[in-house]
Amino acid sequence: MSDKDTTSTDPQTDDKAGQAKAPANPKIDREHVLDLARQISDLERGASMDPLIERFKVDQKLELKETKKDSGRFTAKMAGIKTKPARSQREAMVNWSNAARRQARQAA
């Protein structure tokens, strides 16, 4: 860049308004997300996940939302990890635990 050229070419730091952007993949707390994923995996088969979901909503700020009203598709967001839409709340939680393990592996 020349002295007169003040535009930035770094997409990680500048947006159109000149404000810093958040990184595309913020660093996750590897041990924390692995622990949450383990808790979900422990309940994957058979047991009701409702008490765990309610506890995570309070303690971990879990956002479990239906994508559109009455769509029957849910996303889960917690600890900086968000899932793609799933057919049920339970499936969204299982997807979250799988995504958490993948991202924890990448962060290692």
MMTF fields as JSON, N, C-alpha, C and O atoms, coordinates in Angstrom:
{
  "mmtfVersion": "1.0.0",
  "mmtfProducer": "UNKNOWN",
  "numBonds": 431,
  "numAtoms": 432,
  "numGroups": 108,
  "numChains": 1,
  "numModels": 1,
  "chainsPerModel": [1],
  "groupsPerChain": [108],
  "chainIdList": ["A"],
  "bondAtomList": [4, 2, 8, 6, 12, 10, 16, 14, 20, 18, 24, 22, 28, 26, 32, 30, 36, 34, 40, 38, 44, 42, 48, 46, 52, 50, 56, 54, 60, 58, 64, 62, 68, 66, 72, 70, 76, 74, 80, 78, 84, 82, 88, 86, 92, 90, 96, 94, 100, 98, 104, 102, 108, 106, 112, 110, 116, 114, 120, 118, 124, 122, 128, 126, 132, 130, 136, 134, 140, 138, 144, 142, 148, 146, 152, 150, 156, 154, 160, 158, 164, 162, 168, 166, 172, 170, 176, 174, 180, 178, 184, 182, 188, 186, 192, 190, 196, 194, 200, 198, 204, 202, 208, 206, 212, 210, 216, 214, 220, 218, 224, 222, 228, 226, 232, 230, 236, 234, 240, 238, 244, 242, 248, 246, 252, 250, 256, 254, 260, 258, 264, 262, 268, 266, 272, 270, 276, 274, 280, 278, 284, 282, 288, 286, 292, 290, 296, 294, 300, 298, 304, 302, 308, 306, 312, 310, 316, 314, 320, 318, 324, 322, 328, 326, 332, 330, 336, 334, 340, 338, 344, 342, 348, 346, 352, 350, 356, 354, 360, 358, 364, 362, 368, 366, 372, 370, 376, 374, 380, 378, 384, 382, 388, 386, 392, 390, 396, 394, 400, 398, 404, 402, 408, 406, 412, 410, 416, 414, 420, 418, 424, 422, 428, 426],
  "bondOrderList": [1, 1, 1, 1, 1, 1, 1, 1, 1, 1, 1, 1, 1, 1, 1, 1, 1, 1, 1, 1, 1, 1, 1, 1, 1, 1, 1, 1, 1, 1, 1, 1, 1, 1, 1, 1, 1, 1, 1, 1, 1, 1, 1, 1, 1, 1, 1, 1, 1, 1, 1, 1, 1, 1, 1, 1, 1, 1, 1, 1, 1, 1, 1, 1, 1, 1, 1, 1, 1, 1, 1, 1, 1, 1, 1, 1, 1, 1, 1, 1, 1, 1, 1, 1, 1, 1, 1, 1, 1, 1, 1, 1, 1, 1, 1, 1, 1, 1, 1, 1, 1, 1, 1, 1, 1, 1, 1],
  "groupList": [{"groupName": "MET", "atomNameList": ["N", "CA", "C", "O"], "elementList": ["N", "C", "C", "O"], "formalChargeList": [0, 0, 0, 0], "bondAtomList": [1, 0, 2, 1, 3, 2], "bondOrderList": [1, 1, 2], "singleLetterCode": "M", "chemCompType": "L-PEPTIDE LINKING"}, {"groupName": "SER", "atomNameList": ["N", "CA", "C", "O"], "elementList": ["N", "C", "C", "O"], "formalChargeList": [0, 0, 0, 0], "bondAtomList": [1, 0, 2, 1, 3, 2], "bondOrderList": [1, 1, 2], "singleLetterCode": "S", "chemCompType": "L-PEPTIDE LINKING"}, {"groupName": "ASP", "atomNameList": ["N", "CA", "C", "O"], "elementList": ["N", "C", "C", "O"], "formalChargeList": [0, 0, 0, 0], "bondAtomList": [1, 0, 2, 1, 3, 2], "bondOrderList": [1, 1, 2], "singleLetterCode": "D", "chemCompType": "L-PEPTIDE LINKING"}, {"groupName": "LYS", "atomNameList": ["N", "CA", "C", "O"], "elementList": ["N", "C", "C", "O"], "formalChargeList": [0, 0, 0, 0], "bondAtomList": [1, 0, 2, 1, 3, 2], "bondOrderList": [1, 1, 2], "singleLetterCode": "K", "chemCompType": "L-PEPTIDE LINKING"}, {"groupName": "THR", "atomNameList": ["N", "CA", "C", "O"], "elementList": ["N", "C", "C", "O"], "formalChargeList": [0, 0, 0, 0], "bondAtomList": [1, 0, 2, 1, 3, 2], "bondOrderList": [1, 1, 2], "singleLetterCode": "T", "chemCompType": "L-PEPTIDE LINKING"}, {"groupName": "PRO", "atomNameList": ["N", "CA", "C", "O"], "elementList": ["N", "C", "C", "O"], "formalChargeList": [0, 0, 0, 0], "bondAtomList": [1, 0, 2, 1, 3, 2], "bondOrderList": [1, 1, 2], "singleLetterCode": "P", "chemCompType": "L-PEPTIDE LINKING"}, {"groupName": "GLN", "atomNameList": ["N", "CA", "C", "O"], "elementList": ["N", "C", "C", "O"], "formalChargeList": [0, 0, 0, 0], "bondAtomList": [1, 0, 2, 1, 3, 2], "bondOrderList": [1, 1, 2], "singleLetterCode": "Q", "chemCompType": "L-PEPTIDE LINKING"}, {"groupName": "ALA", "atomNameList": ["N", "CA", "C", "O"], "elementList": ["N", "C", "C", "O"], "formalChargeList": [0, 0, 0, 0], "bondAtomList": [1, 0, 2, 1, 3, 2], "bondOrderList": [1, 1, 2], "singleLetterCode": "A", "chemCompType": "L-PEPTIDE LINKING"}, {"groupName": "GLY", "atomNameList": ["N", "CA", "C", "O"], "elementList": ["N", "C", "C", "O"], "formalChargeList": [0, 0, 0, 0], "bondAtomList": [1, 0, 2, 1, 3, 2], "bondOrderList": [1, 1, 2], "singleLetterCode": "G", "chemCompType": "PEPTIDE LINKING"}, {"groupName": "ASN", "atomNameList": ["N", "CA", "C", "O"], "elementList": ["N", "C", "C", "O"], "formalChargeList": [0, 0, 0, 0], "bondAtomList": [1, 0, 2, 1, 3, 2], "bondOrderList": [1, 1, 2], "singleLetterCode": "N", "chemCompType": "L-PEPTIDE LINKING"}, {"groupName": "ILE", "atomNameList": ["N", "CA", "C", "O"], "elementList": ["N", "C", "C", "O"], "formalChargeList": [0, 0, 0, 0], "bondAtomList": [1, 0, 2, 1, 3, 2], "bondOrderList": [1, 1, 2], "singleLetterCode": "I", "chemCompType": "L-PEPTIDE LINKING"}, {"groupName": "ARG", "atomNameList": ["N", "CA", "C", "O"], "elementList": ["N", "C", "C", "O"], "formalChargeList": [0, 0, 0, 0], "bondAtomList": [1, 0, 2, 1, 3, 2], "bondOrderList": [1, 1, 2], "singleLetterCode": "R", "chemCompType": "L-PEPTIDE LINKING"}, {"groupName": "GLU", "atomNameList": ["N", "CA", "C", "O"], "elementList": ["N", "C", "C", "O"], "formalChargeList": [0, 0, 0, 0], "bondAtomList": [1, 0, 2, 1, 3, 2], "bondOrderList": [1, 1, 2], "singleLetterCode": "E", "chemCompType": "L-PEPTIDE LINKING"}, {"groupName": "HIS", "atomNameList": ["N", "CA", "C", "O"], "elementList": ["N", "C", "C", "O"], "formalChargeList": [0, 0, 0, 0], "bondAtomList": [1, 0, 2, 1, 3, 2], "bondOrderList": [1, 1, 2], "singleLetterCode": "H", "chemCompType": "L-PEPTIDE LINKING"}, {"groupName": "VAL", "atomNameList": ["N", "CA", "C", "O"], "elementList": ["N", "C", "C", "O"], "formalChargeList": [0, 0, 0, 0], "bondAtomList": [1, 0, 2, 1, 3, 2], "bondOrderList": [1, 1, 2], "singleLetterCode": "V", "chemCompType": "L-PEPTIDE LINKING"}, {"groupName": "LEU", "atomNameList": ["N", "CA", "C", "O"], "elementList": ["N", "C", "C", "O"], "formalChargeList": [0, 0, 0, 0], "bondAtomList": [1, 0, 2, 1, 3, 2], "bondOrderList": [1, 1, 2], "singleLetterCode": "L", "chemCompType": "L-PEPTIDE LINKING"}, {"groupName": "PHE", "atomNameList": ["N", "CA", "C", "O"], "elementList": ["N", "C", "C", "O"], "formalChargeList": [0, 0, 0, 0], "bondAtomList": [1, 0, 2, 1, 3, 2], "bondOrderList": [1, 1, 2], "singleLetterCode": "F", "chemCompType": "L-PEPTIDE LINKING"}, {"groupName": "TRP", "atomNameList": ["N", "CA", "C", "O"], "elementList": ["N", "C", "C", "O"], "formalChargeList": [0, 0, 0, 0], "bondAtomList": [1, 0, 2, 1, 3, 2], "bondOrderList": [1, 1, 2], "singleLetterCode": "W", "chemCompType": "L-PEPTIDE LINKING"}],
  "groupTypeList": [0, 1, 2, 3, 2, 4, 4, 1, 4, 2, 5, 6, 4, 2, 2, 3, 7, 8, 6, 7, 3, 7, 5, 7, 9, 5, 3, 10, 2, 11, 12, 13, 14, 15, 2, 15, 7, 11, 6, 10, 1, 2, 15, 12, 11, 8, 7, 1, 0, 2, 5, 15, 10, 12, 11, 16, 3, 14, 2, 6, 3, 15, 12, 15, 3, 12, 4, 3, 3, 2, 1, 8, 11, 16, 4, 7, 3, 0, 7, 8, 10, 3, 4, 3, 5, 7, 11, 1, 6, 11, 12, 7, 0, 14, 9, 17, 1, 9, 7, 7, 11, 11, 6, 7, 11, 6, 7, 7],
  "groupIdList": [1, 2, 3, 4, 5, 6, 7, 8, 9, 10, 11, 12, 13, 14, 15, 16, 17, 18, 19, 20, 21, 22, 23, 24, 25, 26, 27, 28, 29, 30, 31, 32, 33, 34, 35, 36, 37, 38, 39, 40, 41, 42, 43, 44, 45, 46, 47, 48, 49, 50, 51, 52, 53, 54, 55, 56, 57, 58, 59, 60, 61, 62, 63, 64, 65, 66, 67, 68, 69, 70, 71, 72, 73, 74, 75, 76, 77, 78, 79, 80, 81, 82, 83, 84, 85, 86, 87, 88, 89, 90, 91, 92, 93, 94, 95, 96, 97, 98, 99, 100, 101, 102, 103, 104, 105, 106, 107, 108],
  "secStructList": [7, 7, 1, 1, 7, 7, 7, 7, 7, 7, 6, 6, 6, 7, 7, 6, 6, 1, 7, 7, 7, 7, 7, 1, 1, 7, 7, 7, 7, 2, 2, 2, 2, 2, 2, 2, 2, 2, 2, 2, 2, 2, 6, 1, 1, 1, 1, 7, 7, 2, 2, 2, 2, 2, 2, 2, 2, 2, 2, 1, 7, 7, 3, 3, 3, 3, 1, 1, 6, 6, 7, 7, 7, 3, 3, 3, 3, 3, 6, 6, 3, 3, 7, 7, 7, 5, 1, 1, 2, 2, 2, 2, 2, 2, 2, 2, 2, 2, 2, 2, 2, 2, 2, 2, 2, 2, 2, 7],
  "xCoordList": [0.835, 0.0, 0.873, 1.958, 0.396, 1.125, 0.728, -0.197, 1.463, 1.141, -0.259, -0.902, -0.744, -2.065, -3.183, -4.331, -2.867, -3.873, -4.114, -3.229, -5.303, -5.6, -6.526, -6.948, -6.856, -7.724, -6.928, -5.761, -7.56, -6.913, -7.25, -8.334, -6.338, -6.589, -6.718, -6.768, -6.773, -6.872, -8.337, -8.907, -8.974, -10.393, -10.665, -11.807, -9.658, -9.855, -9.993, -10.607, -9.43, -9.427, -10.348, -10.761, -10.687, -11.487, -12.747, -12.73, -13.834, -15.044, -15.338, -14.52, -16.496, -16.807, -16.847, -16.555, -17.199, -17.275, -15.935, -15.808, -14.935, -13.623, -13.473, -12.484, -14.458, -14.385, -13.813, -13.954, -13.177, -12.582, -13.674, -14.702, -13.43, -14.345, -13.896, -12.721, -14.842, -14.495, -13.889, -14.267, -12.962, -12.39, -13.477, -14.468, -13.298, -14.304, -14.509, -15.636, -13.465, -13.563, -12.889, -11.698, -13.646, -13.012, -12.459, -12.981, -11.418, -10.801, -11.788, -12.456, -11.86, -12.762, -11.956, -10.76, -12.623, -12.014, -12.13, -13.169, -11.071, -11.069, -11.58, -12.476, -11.034, -11.431, -12.894, -13.599, -13.341, -14.724, -15.704, -16.663, -15.475, -16.418, -16.365, -17.385, -15.202, -15.127, -15.927, -16.568, -15.892, -16.682, -18.181, -18.943, -18.604, -20.022, -20.44, -21.515, -19.595, -19.894, -20.02, -20.883, -19.164, -19.229, -20.548, -21.156, -20.982, -22.245, -23.419, -24.339, -23.384, -24.443, -24.367, -25.389, -23.171, -22.99, -23.454, -23.973, -23.268, -23.708, -25.216, -25.7, -25.964, -27.425, -27.943, -29.155, -27.077, -27.535, -28.522, -29.468, -28.324, -29.177, -30.153, -29.759, -31.42, -32.455, -32.916, -34.101, -32.032, -32.441, -32.936, -32.515, -33.831, -34.347, -33.237, -32.479, -33.16, -32.158, -32.719, -31.982, -34.005, -34.642, -33.986, -33.746, -33.685, -33.036, -31.668, -31.311, -30.91, -29.603, -29.76, -29.015, -30.717, -30.978, -31.319, -30.787, -32.202, -32.592, -31.397, -31.236, -30.556, -29.378, -28.405, -27.847, -28.194, -27.295, -27.833, -27.05, -29.14, -29.72, -29.365, -29.083, -29.379, -29.081, -27.576, -27.064, -26.875, -25.455, -24.519, -23.492, -24.864, -23.951, -24.482, -23.859, -25.629, -26.257, -26.545, -26.357, -27.003, -27.4, -28.551, -29.527, -28.427, -29.52, -29.996, -29.31, -31.157, -31.758, -33.016, -34.019, -32.954, -34.03, -34.586, -33.868, -35.883, -36.516, -36.195, -36.306, -35.8, -35.344, -36.456, -36.224, -37.638, -38.814, -39.969, -39.98, -40.926, -42.057, -42.71, -43.052, -42.874, -43.509, -42.785, -43.401, -41.495, -40.749, -40.296, -40.068, -40.167, -39.683, -38.191, -37.698, -37.462, -36.004, -35.365, -35.807, -34.317, -33.698, -32.201, -31.537, -31.683, -30.243, -29.845, -30.629, -28.614, -28.077, -26.828, -25.991, -26.708, -25.528, -25.095, -25.88, -23.81, -23.284, -21.765, -21.197, -21.111, -19.642, -18.985, -17.91, -19.632, -19.049, -19.224, -18.634, -20.026, -20.247, -21.734, -22.566, -22.067, -23.46, -23.65, -22.782, -24.798, -25.079, -25.922, -26.519, -25.945, -26.882, -28.245, -28.315, -29.324, -30.652, -30.763, -30.231, -31.46, -31.69, -33.184, -33.947, -33.598, -35.023, -35.645, -36.869, -34.827, -35.366, -34.348, -33.191, -34.801, -33.888, -32.799, -31.63, -33.176, -32.215, -31.144, -29.951, -31.578, -30.633, -29.726, -28.543, -30.278, -29.454, -28.375, -27.243, -28.719, -27.728, -26.655, -25.472, -27.065, -26.087, -25.18, -23.968, -25.767, -24.958, -23.977, -22.831, -24.443, -23.555, -22.371, -21.23, -22.631, -21.531, -20.542, -19.336, -21.025, -20.122, -19.297, -18.093, -19.946, -19.23, -18.207, -17.114, -18.561, -17.63, -16.38, -15.266, -16.557, -15.398, -14.517, -13.291, -15.163, -14.371, -13.561, -12.37, -14.226, -13.517, -12.446, -11.411, -12.684, -11.665, -10.437, -9.303, -10.669, -9.553, -8.74, -7.51, -9.431, -8.761, -7.993, -6.964, -8.498, -7.851, -6.614, -5.805, -6.473, -5.337, -4.022, -2.976],
  "yCoordList": [-1.19, 0.0, 1.243, 1.257, 2.262, 3.525, 4.315, 3.943, 5.452, 6.28, 6.863, 7.082, 7.118, 7.717, 6.683, 7.036, 5.416, 4.371, 3.94, 3.365, 4.212, 3.902, 2.705, 2.377, 2.043, 0.881, -0.324, -0.487, -1.147, -2.348, -3.526, -3.581, -4.457, -5.666, -6.876, -8.008, -6.657, -7.753, -7.976, -7.178, -9.051, -9.269, -9.639, -9.534, -10.068, -10.427, -9.197, -9.28, -8.06, -6.913, -5.788, -5.008, -5.666, -4.528, -4.985, -5.958, -4.281, -4.465, -3.153, -2.235, -3.05, -1.866, -0.597, 0.484, -0.701, 0.482, 0.791, 1.773, -0.053, 0.193, -0.314, -0.011, -1.094, -1.635, -3.046, -3.75, -3.445, -4.777, -5.837, -5.676, -6.931, -8.059, -9.077, -9.145, -9.857, -10.983, -12.073, -12.21, -12.849, -13.939, -14.915, -15.089, -15.554, -16.468, -17.669, -18.148, -18.161, -19.314, -18.975, -19.233, -18.394, -17.997, -19.223, -20.329, -19.008, -20.094, -20.633, -19.874, -21.954, -22.57, -23.123, -23.387, -23.291, -23.914, -25.422, -26.019, -26.016, -27.412, -28.352, -29.158, -28.262, -29.162, -28.964, -29.929, -27.72, -27.414, -28.024, -28.683, -27.813, -28.348, -29.871, -30.511, -30.463, -31.928, -32.469, -33.515, -31.762, -32.167, -32.065, -32.969, -30.978, -30.824, -31.921, -32.503, -32.202, -33.247, -34.613, -35.41, -34.885, -36.147, -36.274, -37.344, -35.182, -35.207, -35.506, -36.236, -34.946, -35.203, -36.654, -37.335, -37.123, -38.498, -39.526, -40.581, -39.221, -40.14, -40.365, -41.397, -39.405, -39.513, -39.803, -39.789, -40.06, -40.232, -41.375, -41.261, -42.457, -43.629, -43.793, -44.081, -43.606, -43.967, -42.91, -42.576, -42.378, -41.461, -40.13, -39.696, -39.502, -38.192, -37.146, -37.093, -36.333, -35.276, -33.958, -32.982, -33.927, -32.688, -32.056, -30.849, -32.826, -32.186, -31.59, -30.521, -32.277, -31.766, -30.494, -29.533, -30.486, -29.301, -28.111, -27.017, -28.32, -27.221, -26.727, -25.522, -27.648, -27.245, -26.468, -25.461, -26.928, -26.227, -24.85, -23.922, -24.704, -23.389, -22.389, -21.225, -22.845, -21.973, -21.818, -20.7, -22.934, -22.909, -22.566, -21.92, -22.993, -22.845, -21.89, -21.716, -21.276, -20.351, -21.026, -20.432, -22.273, -23.01, -22.288, -21.902, -22.111, -21.58, -22.714, -23.098, -23.246, -24.327, -23.744, -23.537, -23.481, -22.736, -23.481, -24.177, -23.31, -23.829, -22.848, -21.635, -23.372, -22.502, -21.583, -20.396, -22.115, -21.325, -21.861, -23.034, -21.015, -21.448, -22.691, -22.719, -23.703, -24.971, -25.71, -26.511, -25.458, -26.157, -27.535, -28.427, -27.704, -28.969, -29.172, -30.29, -28.114, -28.17, -27.274, -26.146, -27.784, -27.073, -26.904, -27.754, -25.779, -25.561, -25.415, -24.961, -25.81, -25.665, -24.801, -24.987, -23.857, -22.999, -22.907, -22.563, -23.227, -23.2, -23.191, -23.853, -22.449, -22.408, -22.076, -22.586, -21.223, -20.781, -21.743, -21.538, -22.795, -23.794, -23.833, -23.916, -23.773, -23.798, -24.932, -25.194, -25.602, -26.717, -26.269, -25.193, -27.135, -26.98, -27.469, -28.16, -27.125, -27.566, -29.091, -29.81, -29.562, -30.987, -31.225, -30.286, -32.491, -32.828, -32.761, -32.736, -32.73, -32.662, -31.971, -31.78, -31.599, -31.001, -31.999, -31.633, -33.245, -34.282, -34.414, -34.457, -34.476, -34.602, -33.368, -33.491, -32.188, -30.967, -31.05, -30.62, -31.6, -31.747, -32.776, -32.565, -33.881, -34.892, -34.289, -34.505, -33.531, -32.864, -31.881, -31.765, -31.17, -30.226, -30.972, -30.524, -32.097, -32.834, -33.338, -33.329, -33.774, -34.213, -33.041, -33.174, -31.898, -30.709, -30.24, -29.806, -30.326, -29.918, -30.786, -30.277, -32.085, -32.988, -32.695, -32.692, -32.446, -32.116, -30.84, -30.793, -29.803, -28.527, -28.617, -27.959, -29.424, -29.618, -30.319, -29.991, -31.285, -31.966, -30.986, -31.038, -30.094, -29.106, -28.087, -27.565, -27.814, -26.814, -27.387, -26.64, -28.696, -29.338, -29.072, -29.535],
  "zCoordList": [0.0, 0.0, 0.0, 0.582, -0.645, -0.631, 0.598, 1.321, 0.835, 1.991, 1.904, 2.931, 0.69, 0.523, 0.59, 0.857, 0.351, 0.358, 1.795, 2.427, 2.316, 3.718, 3.846, 4.955, 2.744, 2.837, 3.29, 2.933, 4.065, 4.58, 3.687, 3.106, 3.579, 2.811, 3.726, 3.246, 5.02, 5.966, 6.323, 7.067, 5.811, 6.09, 7.54, 7.987, 8.287, 9.684, 10.585, 11.649, 10.17, 11.067, 10.656, 11.513, 9.401, 8.969, 8.258, 7.504, 8.501, 7.724, 7.015, 7.055, 6.365, 5.576, 6.418, 5.906, 7.691, 8.54, 9.204, 9.936, 8.942, 9.519, 10.944, 11.612, 11.419, 12.769, 12.72, 11.719, 13.791, 13.854, 13.877, 14.534, 13.143, 13.129, 14.16, 14.521, 14.621, 15.491, 14.624, 13.461, 15.157, 14.379, 13.957, 14.667, 12.806, 12.28, 13.2, 13.332, 13.831, 14.717, 16.037, 16.21, 16.976, 18.234, 18.96, 18.828, 19.71, 20.453, 21.489, 22.191, 21.563, 22.52, 23.69, 23.567, 24.816, 25.98, 25.779, 26.06, 25.298, 24.87, 25.958, 25.705, 27.141, 28.229, 28.619, 28.913, 28.62, 28.989, 27.984, 28.384, 26.688, 25.696, 25.655, 25.4, 25.899, 25.951, 27.136, 27.028, 28.26, 29.42, 29.122, 29.467, 28.489, 28.13, 27.15, 27.291, 26.159, 25.177, 25.854, 25.486, 26.843, 27.568, 28.327, 28.353, 28.94, 29.673, 28.743, 29.112, 27.549, 26.565, 26.095, 26.013, 25.789, 25.309, 26.332, 25.967, 27.604, 28.656, 28.616, 29.08, 28.065, 28.007, 26.6, 26.386, 25.654, 24.277, 24.11, 23.331, 24.814, 24.622, 25.783, 26.914, 25.479, 26.434, 27.413, 27.433, 28.219, 29.283, 28.716, 27.644, 29.458, 29.049, 29.129, 30.098, 28.11, 28.077, 28.622, 28.759, 28.93, 29.371, 30.604, 30.596, 31.671, 32.825, 32.478, 32.973, 31.633, 31.225, 30.398, 30.587, 29.491, 28.671, 29.559, 29.367, 30.529, 31.427, 32.241, 32.432, 32.723, 33.495, 32.615, 33.051, 31.376, 30.459, 30.081, 29.88, 29.982, 29.685, 30.774, 30.49, 32.015, 33.152, 33.355, 33.405, 33.471, 33.829, 32.677, 32.885, 31.459, 30.314, 29.242, 28.195, 29.509, 28.556, 27.21, 26.148, 27.281, 26.09, 25.406, 26.049, 24.104, 23.29, 22.405, 21.458, 22.705, 21.922, 21.308, 21.992, 20.007, 19.367, 18.162, 17.444, 17.966, 16.766, 15.635, 15.81, 14.488, 13.401, 12.898, 12.67, 12.728, 12.37, 13.199, 13.572, 13.484, 14.314, 13.71, 12.528, 14.534, 14.155, 13.035, 12.333, 12.856, 11.808, 12.267, 11.45, 13.596, 14.115, 13.908, 14.056, 13.568, 13.376, 14.425, 14.641, 15.079, 16.194, 15.989, 15.397, 16.496, 16.543, 18.011, 18.844, 18.302, 19.657, 19.574, 18.69, 20.499, 20.569, 22.025, 22.91, 22.249, 23.606, 23.503, 22.635, 24.379, 24.468, 23.132, 22.818, 22.352, 21.088, 19.93, 18.869, 20.108, 19.06, 18.745, 19.649, 17.451, 17.017, 16.019, 15.187, 16.112, 15.208, 14.027, 14.021, 13.034, 11.923, 12.416, 13.432, 11.719, 12.161, 12.238, 11.392, 13.265, 13.485, 13.669, 13.899, 13.567, 13.614, 14.998, 15.119, 16.047, 17.405, 18.311, 17.935, 19.516, 20.483, 20.855, 20.97, 21.041, 21.396, 20.308, 20.606, 19.052, 17.943, 17.851, 17.534, 18.126, 18.119, 19.19, 18.968, 20.348, 21.426, 21.062, 21.333, 20.453, 20.015, 18.948, 18.964, 18.018, 16.988, 17.631, 17.198, 18.675, 19.354, 19.972, 19.857, 20.621, 21.263, 20.214, 20.457, 19.063, 17.989, 17.453, 17.233, 17.246, 16.763, 17.784, 17.42, 19.069, 20.138, 20.121, 20.245, 19.969, 19.915, 18.706, 18.805, 17.551, 16.341, 16.535, 16.23, 17.047, 17.233, 18.309, 18.21, 19.333, 20.381, 19.798, 20.148, 18.908, 18.24, 17.403, 17.396, 16.699, 15.863, 16.706, 16.278, 17.896, 18.775, 19.471, 20.021, 19.444, 20.146, 19.446, 19.9]
}
